[in-house]
């Protein structure tokens, strides 16, 4: 496989993946393949490196080999699950059936036994990413609220059909909100999902980023509706609107 990524016609790059695999040739081959499928890819060769990359980059999905040199891959699953719902697909040797079961019980979303076909891996990745929105996603895996539409597979956000460029933290914040339509989302939950446990006391971050996100969505075409998408619940967090609520104001 060639290691150079294929150029993409999209205005925004695709979903961010973290490939955790200690075997260098396998890792590089997977990375090259995934980049040609328009994914952005980070690499890690150990559990510690994987956790550092995950905390810093907050990828959209983790591909995790269980046989890591410094720590059991199942521990990586448990550590990630303590803070977030980042999708995880386990890549394991056929002799690791018990480990695969432990990984799934710890919170992994899917697994593939080695050796596997890369096209099957690509299909599994896309299926998991389409499920990211859960009950709030439509049949195509899109998250929509009013004029705002998010495509987790392509990592794209559009307002009234036009693309909007968000920073990584703004994107993660919007994903949390759109995945919780009609619910109150606490500041603590937002901090854990977007910034991690290290920022548990940094509630000011949430206010600043919600304000910034509202402004960007308004400027992109949402107008005054942007203020209605996430309504402040004083002392708690934000109440996320749903389509029925928005319909009363438009």
C-alpha positions in Angstrom: 0.0 0.0 0.0 1.2 3.5 -0.7 1.6 5.7 2.3 0.5 8.9 0.7 -3.0 10.1 1.3 -5.3 10.6 -1.7 -6.4 14.2 -2.1 -10.0 14.9 -1.2 -12.4 17.2 -3.0 -14.2 18.0 0.2 -13.9 21.3 1.8 -13.5 19.7 5.2 -11.5 16.6 6.0 -13.2 13.4 7.2 -13.6 11.8 10.5 -10.5 11.5 12.8 -9.3 8.0 13.7 -6.7 6.8 16.2 -5.0 3.6 15.1 -3.5 1.8 18.1 -1.2 -1.0 17.0 2.3 -1.9 18.2 3.3 -3.7 15.0 4.8 -0.9 12.9 4.2 -2.4 9.4 0.6 -3.2 10.2 0.0 0.2 11.7 1.5 2.1 8.7 -0.4 -0.1 6.2 -3.7 0.6 8.0 -3.0 4.3 8.2 -2.2 4.6 4.5 -5.4 2.7 3.6 -7.6 4.8 5.8 -6.1 8.0 4.6 -6.9 7.0 1.0 -10.5 6.7 2.3 -10.4 10.3 3.3 -10.0 9.7 7.1 -7.6 11.7 9.2 -5.5 9.3 11.1 -3.3 9.5 14.2 -1.1 6.6 15.2 0.0 5.1 18.6 2.2 2.1 19.3 1.4 1.6 23.0 -1.4 2.0 25.5 0.2 5.1 27.1 0.8 6.7 23.7 -2.8 5.9 22.8 -4.2 7.5 25.9 -2.1 10.6 25.3 -3.3 10.9 21.7 -6.9 10.3 22.7 -6.8 13.0 25.4 -5.1 15.5 23.2 -7.0 14.9 19.9 -10.4 13.5 20.9 -10.7 11.3 17.8 -14.1 10.3 16.4 -13.2 6.6 16.6 -10.4 4.4 18.0 -9.1 1.2 16.3 -7.5 -0.7 19.1 -5.2 -3.7 19.1 -5.5 -5.6 22.4 -1.9 -7.0 22.4 0.0 -3.9 23.4 3.5 -4.0 24.9 2.9 -1.9 28.0 -0.7 -2.5 29.0 -3.6 -4.7 28.2 -5.8 -3.0 25.5 -8.9 -3.7 27.6 -7.5 -1.2 30.1 -7.5 1.4 27.4 -11.1 0.7 26.7 -12.0 1.1 30.4 -10.0 4.3 30.7 -11.6 5.9 27.7 -15.1 4.8 28.8 -14.6 6.6 32.2 -14.6 9.9 30.4 -16.3 9.6 27.0 -18.4 7.6 24.5 -15.7 7.7 21.8 -16.5 4.6 19.6 -13.9 1.8 19.8 -13.4 -1.1 17.4 -11.1 -3.8 18.7 -8.7 -5.5 16.3 -7.5 -8.8 17.8 -5.9 -12.1 16.9 -8.2 -15.1 16.7 -6.6 -16.6 19.8 -7.7 -13.6 21.9 -11.4 -14.5 22.1 -11.7 -14.1 25.8 -9.9 -10.7 25.5 -12.4 -9.6 22.8 -15.3 -10.5 25.2 -13.7 -8.5 28.0 -13.2 -5.5 25.6 -16.8 -5.6 24.5 -18.0 -5.8 28.2 -15.7 -2.9 29.0 -17.5 -0.8 26.5 -16.0 -1.4 23.0 -18.5 -1.0 20.2 -17.3 -3.7 17.8 -14.4 -6.0 17.0 -12.6 -7.6 14.0 -10.5 -10.7 14.3 -7.1 -10.7 12.5 -6.5 -11.2 9.7 -9.3 -9.1 8.3 -10.1 -7.6 4.9 -9.5 -3.8 4.9 -12.7 -3.2 3.0 -14.7 -4.9 5.8 -12.9 -2.7 8.4 -13.9 0.4 6.3 -17.5 -0.8 6.4 -17.4 -1.4 10.1 -15.9 2.0 10.8 -18.6 3.8 8.7 -21.4 1.8 10.4 -20.2 2.7 13.9 -19.8 6.3 13.0 -23.3 6.4 11.6 -24.5 5.1 14.9 -22.8 7.9 16.9 -25.9 10.0 17.1 -27.9 7.2 18.6 -31.7 7.8 18.7 -31.2 11.4 17.5 -29.6 10.5 14.2 -31.6 10.0 11.1 -31.4 7.0 8.7 -28.2 8.4 7.2 -26.5 8.9 10.6 -26.9 12.7 10.3 -27.6 14.8 13.4 -30.0 17.7 12.6 -31.6 20.4 14.5 -33.4 23.3 12.8 -31.0 24.6 10.0 -28.0 22.8 11.6 -26.8 19.4 10.2 -23.8 17.4 11.3 -22.3 14.5 9.4 -20.1 12.5 11.9 -18.8 10.3 9.1 -17.3 13.2 7.1 -16.9 15.4 10.2 -18.9 18.2 8.4 -21.3 20.8 9.8 -23.6 22.7 7.6 -26.1 25.5 8.4 -28.9 25.9 5.8 -26.9 23.8 3.5 -23.7 25.8 3.7 -20.5 24.4 5.3 -19.3 25.9 8.7 -15.8 25.6 9.9 -15.5 24.8 13.6 -12.5 24.2 15.9 -12.1 20.7 17.2 -13.6 21.7 20.6 -16.5 23.6 19.0 -17.2 20.5 16.9 -17.2 18.2 19.9 -19.4 20.6 21.9 -21.9 20.7 19.0 -21.9 16.9 18.7 -22.7 16.6 22.4 -25.6 19.0 22.1 -27.1 17.5 18.9 -26.9 14.1 20.5 -29.0 15.2 23.4 -32.0 17.0 21.8 -34.8 17.8 24.2 -32.6 17.2 27.2 -30.7 19.2 29.8 -26.9 18.6 29.5 -24.9 19.6 32.6 -21.7 21.6 32.4 -19.9 18.6 34.0 -21.0 16.2 31.3 -19.9 18.7 28.6 -16.5 19.1 30.2 -15.9 15.4 30.5 -17.0 14.7 26.9 -15.2 17.7 25.2 -12.1 18.4 27.4 -11.8 15.4 29.8 -11.5 14.9 33.5 -8.6 17.2 33.9 -10.9 20.1 33.2 -13.6 19.1 35.6 -13.5 22.5 37.4 -13.1 24.6 34.3 -16.8 25.5 33.9 -16.0 28.9 32.4 -14.8 27.0 29.3 -18.3 25.8 28.6 -19.9 29.3 28.8 -17.2 30.7 26.5 -17.5 27.9 23.9 -21.3 27.8 23.9 -21.3 31.6 23.3 -18.8 31.2 20.5 -20.7 28.3 18.9 -24.0 30.2 19.0 -22.3 33.2 17.3 -20.7 31.1 14.6 -24.0 29.3 13.8 -25.9 32.6 13.8 -23.3 34.2 11.4 -23.5 31.1 9.2 -27.2 31.5 8.6 -29.0 30.2 11.7 -29.8 33.8 12.7 -31.7 34.2 16.0 -32.5 30.5 16.0 -29.0 29.9 17.2 -29.9 31.4 20.6 -32.8 28.9 20.9 -30.8 25.8 20.1 -29.1 25.7 23.5 -30.9 27.5 26.3 -29.0 28.3 29.5 -30.2 26.4 32.6 -28.8 28.6 35.4 -26.5 26.7 37.7 -26.9 23.5 35.8 -25.9 23.6 32.1 -27.9 23.9 28.9 -31.3 22.7 27.7 -31.0 21.5 24.1 -34.0 22.3 21.9 -35.7 19.7 19.7 -37.6 20.2 16.4 -40.9 20.6 18.2 -39.6 23.3 20.4 -38.0 25.2 17.5 -41.2 24.9 15.4 -43.0 27.1 18.0 -40.6 30.0 17.4 -40.3 29.9 13.6 
